[in-house]
């Protein structure tokens, strides 16, 4: 995908070549130098050089004032300024014949790929509770009226009963099949049964819950500030660009059966009965236990950056394979046994205040701002800009060396295939690990090639502006920033599938208190989606996104209608409350 700098250069070059042809027509004696195909290398270099200079001027004029929007975006939604690192999904299992019993791996548990200098560190994105259970068989029985999925689980613990805990199943790496299963588990499940010791027991209040509804397994894969209402927008980014990380479902039978008696072979069965014919051919790679998403992010430190007076911007040097995700800290390295002086302090620009110059030692306080850009050769550049306590460019920095601590990743991690993340860390003693999905590709920041002002304007808009067909389509186009044309076409197809969005104001009683809400009626064209499961997941993600545009005291409900038949496909009756603060 062509970046902005290259596009402007080609525009200016085309204009200069057209202008040269016009001059050649008016001045025939210059035709040998300026006409098309003349091939004079000196003239060509001159035209290209002038086009390059002119494109740089245009780029500066049309840069949308990053001095303003960078700071605003860091406060509103910093993830929009960051790239998407490599992610995958791993599965843990016991290393020996005897299971270690139940254990919990905390979030951030390291797993590794490669050895020595090629070693790359991944970390788990959420806690993972591992029960001594294994799904040893999966059966699908269908008729015209109903379908049944039977899961046979084997207990390898050292007790005669299994003490029930919530089970988190990964629906499989086949994305279309996982989406279809998520739909049927949410809308077509009649009941769930437990079969053990020749007895079949119907379980009440144990229905599976999809992670996309916001269960404990619906976690943000990328680091985010949970108190930001805009952080829910990350769900749409991860849905498209990290497609394997939210296809989880949770089944909790603890309320019905705190403990489960086992068969003689230490097994029991869970039976999921659906209304209708579930058209799936092979479910052997579905309903996987002990799976968790992982991301490749590591703490890194830049090489020494010399600072001089009279200059306020510096390039952050990175190794060829290093990619910067977020800048954590800028500091100076004080050599030992040197005479102590006044320490200089560097803070992120978000911490500057109008009264910063009144602070003690304000003259030794500087603020930095990271500006990520792409040069004309498609190379990502990270520039560090310094400001004084008045918010002006700092041209009086003390000559010294600074270092940058940042969170980053290695670009070669995307080349890892299934099974190559296979080394566990100290926290996972007695467990082996393997990634069951390929490592996802790296993507640039979502606003690297787009204006951020459109995104900021949506954050400032009211629901009456956003809850509109064209407004919703324009808003979702912000998430189409992939250089992958196949993925881009898929996102565009989903957006084009939105036929109409209608907003109906309504009221409800919540614990005896009247609250104001919105009933959204979303009409979709099913031809724009691979199957109904994909259309269902898209609808659910859109509904959750809309909560970022209403206040905390308001709620949201939604119906989804088939544009071809006019039939109500899904009626989301559960109220979702807004995330936007009153002030």
NORJO-V155625 format. One record per backbone hydrogen bond with DSSP energy under -1.0 kcal/mol. CO is the residue of the C=O (numbers start at 1). NH is the residue of the N-H. E is the energy in kcal/mol with one decimal. If there is no record, write none. Layout:
# NORJO-V155625
CO_NH_E ; CO_NH_E
This chain:
# NORJO-V155625
3_7_-2.1 ; 4_8_-2.3 ; 5_9_-2.2 ; 6_10_-2.4 ; 7_11_-1.9 ; 8_12_-2.6 ; 9_13_-2.6 ; 10_14_-2.3 ; 11_15_-2.2 ; 12_16_-2.4 ; 13_17_-2.3 ; 14_18_-2.1 ; 15_19_-2.5 ; 16_20_-2.3 ; 17_21_-1.8 ; 18_22_-1.8 ; 19_23_-2.2 ; 20_24_-2.2 ; 21_25_-1.7 ; 22_26_-1.9 ; 23_27_-2.5 ; 27_30_-2.3 ; 28_31_-1.6 ; 30_33_-1.6 ; 30_34_-2.4 ; 31_35_-2.0 ; 35_38_-2.0 ; 40_44_-2.2 ; 41_45_-2.4 ; 42_46_-2.0 ; 43_47_-2.6 ; 44_48_-2.6 ; 45_49_-2.6 ; 46_50_-2.3 ; 47_51_-2.5 ; 48_52_-2.2 ; 49_53_-2.2 ; 50_54_-2.7 ; 51_55_-2.3 ; 52_56_-1.7 ; 53_57_-1.8 ; 54_58_-2.4 ; 55_59_-2.4 ; 56_60_-1.9 ; 57_61_-2.2 ; 58_62_-2.4 ; 65_68_-1.9 ; 65_69_-1.7 ; 66_70_-1.8 ; 68_72_-1.5 ; 69_73_-2.8 ; 70_74_-1.9 ; 71_75_-1.1 ; 72_76_-2.3 ; 73_77_-2.1 ; 77_80_-1.5 ; 78_81_-1.8 ; 79_82_-1.5 ; 80_447_-1.2 ; 84_443_-1.4 ; 86_296_-2.6 ; 87_440_-3.0 ; 88_294_-2.6 ; 89_436_-2.4 ; 90_292_-2.2 ; 91_434_-1.3 ; 93_432_-3.2 ; 103_130_-3.6 ; 105_128_-2.6 ; 106_109_-1.3 ; 109_124_-1.7 ; 110_425_-1.3 ; 111_122_-3.4 ; 112_423_-1.8 ; 113_120_-2.8 ; 115_118_-1.7 ; 116_119_-1.5 ; 120_113_-2.1 ; 122_111_-2.3 ; 123_295_-2.2 ; 124_108_-1.8 ; 128_105_-3.1 ; 130_103_-2.2 ; 131_133_-2.7 ; 132_156_-2.5 ; 134_154_-2.8 ; 137_152_-2.5 ; 139_150_-2.6 ; 141_148_-3.0 ; 145_276_-2.3 ; 146_143_-2.7 ; 147_274_-3.5 ; 148_141_-2.7 ; 149_272_-3.0 ; 150_139_-2.0 ; 151_270_-2.4 ; 152_136_-2.3 ; 152_137_-1.2 ; 153_268_-1.9 ; 154_134_-1.5 ; 162_260_-2.5 ; 167_251_-2.6 ; 169_249_-2.2 ; 170_288_-2.7 ; 173_175_-1.0 ; 174_178_-2.6 ; 175_179_-2.3 ; 176_180_-1.9 ; 177_181_-2.3 ; 178_182_-2.3 ; 179_183_-2.0 ; 180_184_-2.2 ; 181_185_-2.6 ; 182_186_-1.4 ; 183_187_-2.4 ; 184_188_-1.6 ; 188_275_-2.7 ; 191_273_-2.4 ; 192_203_-2.8 ; 193_271_-2.8 ; 194_201_-3.4 ; 195_269_-2.3 ; 196_199_-1.9 ; 199_196_-2.4 ; 201_194_-3.0 ; 209_250_-2.3 ; 210_213_-1.5 ; 211_214_-2.1 ; 215_218_-1.8 ; 217_219_-1.4 ; 225_228_-1.7 ; 228_231_-1.6 ; 230_233_-1.7 ; 231_234_-1.3 ; 232_235_-1.7 ; 233_237_-1.3 ; 234_238_-2.7 ; 235_239_-1.9 ; 236_240_-1.6 ; 237_241_-2.6 ; 238_242_-1.5 ; 242_245_-1.5 ; 246_248_-1.6 ; 247_171_-2.6 ; 248_211_-2.6 ; 249_169_-3.0 ; 250_209_-1.8 ; 251_167_-2.8 ; 253_257_-3.2 ; 258_164_-2.0 ; 260_162_-2.3 ; 263_266_-2.0 ; 266_155_-3.0 ; 267_263_-2.5 ; 268_153_-2.8 ; 269_195_-2.6 ; 270_151_-3.0 ; 271_193_-2.6 ; 272_149_-2.6 ; 273_190_-3.0 ; 273_191_-1.2 ; 274_147_-1.9 ; 278_280_-1.7 ; 283_286_-1.4 ; 288_170_-3.0 ; 290_92_-2.4 ; 292_90_-2.4 ; 293_125_-2.3 ; 294_88_-2.2 ; 295_123_-2.2 ; 295_297_-1.0 ; 298_408_-2.8 ; 300_406_-2.6 ; 305_402_-2.3 ; 308_311_-1.0 ; 312_386_-2.7 ; 314_384_-3.7 ; 319_322_-1.3 ; 321_411_-2.5 ; 323_409_-2.0 ; 326_407_-2.8 ; 329_405_-3.0 ; 331_403_-2.7 ; 345_366_-2.6 ; 347_368_-2.6 ; 348_351_-2.1 ; 349_352_-1.6 ; 353_356_-1.9 ; 355_358_-1.8 ; 356_359_-1.5 ; 359_362_-1.3 ; 361_364_-1.6 ; 362_365_-1.7 ; 364_345_-2.3 ; 366_347_-2.5 ; 367_387_-2.9 ; 368_349_-2.1 ; 369_385_-2.8 ; 371_383_-2.8 ; 373_381_-3.6 ; 375_378_-1.9 ; 379_375_-2.7 ; 381_373_-2.8 ; 382_316_-2.7 ; 383_371_-2.7 ; 384_314_-2.3 ; 385_369_-2.4 ; 386_394_-2.1 ; 387_367_-2.9 ; 388_391_-1.9 ; 392_388_-2.9 ; 395_310_-2.6 ; 400_307_-3.1 ; 402_305_-2.4 ; 403_331_-2.2 ; 404_302_-2.6 ; 405_328_-2.2 ; 405_329_-2.1 ; 406_300_-3.3 ; 407_325_-2.8 ; 407_326_-1.9 ; 408_298_-2.9 ; 409_323_-2.2 ; 410_413_-1.6 ; 411_414_-1.3 ; 412_415_-1.6 ; 413_416_-1.7 ; 416_439_-1.3 ; 417_420_-1.8 ; 420_422_-1.1 ; 423_112_-3.3 ; 425_428_-1.0 ; 428_431_-1.8 ; 430_95_-1.7 ; 432_93_-2.2 ; 434_91_-2.4 ; 435_419_-1.6 ; 443_84_-2.5 ; 445_448_-1.6 ; 452_456_-2.4 ; 453_457_-2.4 ; 454_458_-1.4 ; 455_459_-1.6 ; 456_460_-1.3 ; 462_465_-1.5 ; 462_466_-2.1 ; 463_467_-3.0 ; 466_468_-2.8 ; 468_472_-2.8 ; 469_473_-2.1 ; 470_474_-2.6 ; 471_475_-2.4 ; 472_476_-2.3 ; 473_477_-1.2 ; 475_478_-1.4 ; 476_479_-1.5 ; 477_480_-1.5 ; 479_481_-1.2 ; 484_488_-2.4 ; 485_489_-2.4 ; 486_490_-1.7 ; 487_491_-2.3 ; 488_492_-2.4 ; 489_493_-2.2 ; 490_494_-2.0 ; 491_495_-2.2 ; 492_496_-2.8 ; 493_497_-1.1 ; 495_498_-1.7 ; 497_525_-2.3 ; 500_523_-3.0 ; 502_521_-2.6 ; 504_519_-2.9 ; 506_517_-2.9 ; 508_515_-2.9 ; 510_513_-1.3 ; 513_510_-3.0 ; 515_508_-2.0 ; 516_555_-1.2 ; 517_506_-2.1 ; 518_557_-2.4 ; 519_504_-2.4 ; 520_559_-2.7 ; 521_502_-2.2 ; 522_561_-2.7 ; 523_499_-2.5 ; 523_500_-1.4 ; 524_563_-2.8 ; 525_528_-1.9 ; 526_529_-1.5 ; 531_535_-1.8 ; 532_536_-2.5 ; 533_537_-2.4 ; 534_538_-2.2 ; 535_539_-2.0 ; 536_540_-2.3 ; 537_541_-2.4 ; 538_542_-2.3 ; 539_543_-2.3 ; 540_544_-2.1 ; 541_545_-2.1 ; 542_546_-1.9 ; 545_548_-1.8 ; 546_549_-1.6 ; 547_579_-2.5 ; 550_580_-2.4 ; 551_554_-1.6 ; 554_578_-2.5 ; 555_518_-1.7 ; 556_576_-2.1 ; 557_520_-3.0 ; 558_572_-2.8 ; 559_522_-3.1 ; 560_569_-2.5 ; 560_570_-1.2 ; 561_524_-2.5 ; 562_566_-2.7 ; 567_562_-2.8 ; 570_560_-2.7 ; 571_573_-1.4 ; 572_558_-1.2 ; 576_556_-1.7 ; 580_552_-1.7
